[in-house]
Amino acid sequence: MGKKPWTTLEQRAWLKVLIPVFVQAQQEKKTGTFFKDTYNGWYEKWPTIAPTEGEIEAEGSAERALAYRCKAVDTVSDY
């Protein structure tokens, strides 16, 4: 038995459509633009959700947990 997928079926289908675009970006040495566009498109369709109880507990407050999550999102989007 395999691991549970980290995406929904809709998300996986969305990503599969981008495979040829990624290959082209590799050939043109424009993967940075591809990843930035893909990341922005992903979060437009599936925005960051609120922190979990575990994340809130780990960070000490809901505000800190959300700030941590947003920082992670910003770090990736600056790629």
Buried (B, 14 or more C-beta within 10 A) or exposed (E): EEEEEEEEEEBEEBEEEBEEEBEEBEEEEEBEEBBBBBBEEBEEEEEEEEBEEEBBEEBEEEEBBBEBBEEEBEEEEEE
